[in-house]
Each structure stands twice: as structure tokens, then as C-alpha cells.
């Protein structure tokens, strides 16, 4: 796992969590740290998820 944010093309893309967080599954990717990404859910909450636990839409 990287300890610093990587500038990648997935930042800003819409995504769906495979496991809901307090009922929310839809969000936008706001950070990329290698194996993990930061997702801003539609509720406004930011959560850290592993890449393989998120469906990323182009």
C-alpha cells in the first residue's frame, strides 16, 4: 500500500461499493493510494476502500 496519493485517471470517476456503507453504495473517487481508494459517498462521507471492493465506471 502506498502512503501517498497517486495522480491517476480514476479520480473523479463514479463508482459503486460492493458492500454498502450505512446504506450508501454510490459515490465518486476522490483519492488514489495504490491498493486503496478514497470514495466520497452521495451522503458526503468519505470512506477508504480496497480497489477490488469497488466497481469503477468510466
Residue pairs with C-beta under 8 A, 6 or more apart in sequence:
1 33
1 34
1 35
1 36
2 33
2 34
2 35
3 33
4 33
5 31
5 32
5 33
6 32
6 33
6 34
7 32
8 32
10 29
10 32
10 37
10 56
11 29
11 30
11 31
11 32
12 28
12 29
12 30
13 28
13 29
13 56
13 57
13 58
14 26
14 27
14 28
14 56
14 57
15 26
15 27
15 28
15 29
15 37
15 39
15 54
15 55
15 56
15 57
16 25
16 26
16 27
16 54
16 55
16 57
17 24
17 25
17 26
17 27
17 39
17 41
17 47
17 49
17 53
17 54
18 53
18 54
18 55
19 53
21 41
21 45
21 47
22 43
22 45
24 41
24 42
24 43
24 45
26 41
26 42
27 39
27 40
27 41
27 42
27 47
28 39
28 40
29 37
29 38
29 39
29 40
29 54
29 56
30 38
30 39
30 40
30 46
31 37
31 38
32 38
33 48
35 50
35 51
36 48
36 49
36 50
36 51
37 48
37 49
37 50
37 51
37 54
38 46
38 47
38 48
39 46
39 47
39 48
39 49
39 54
40 46
41 47
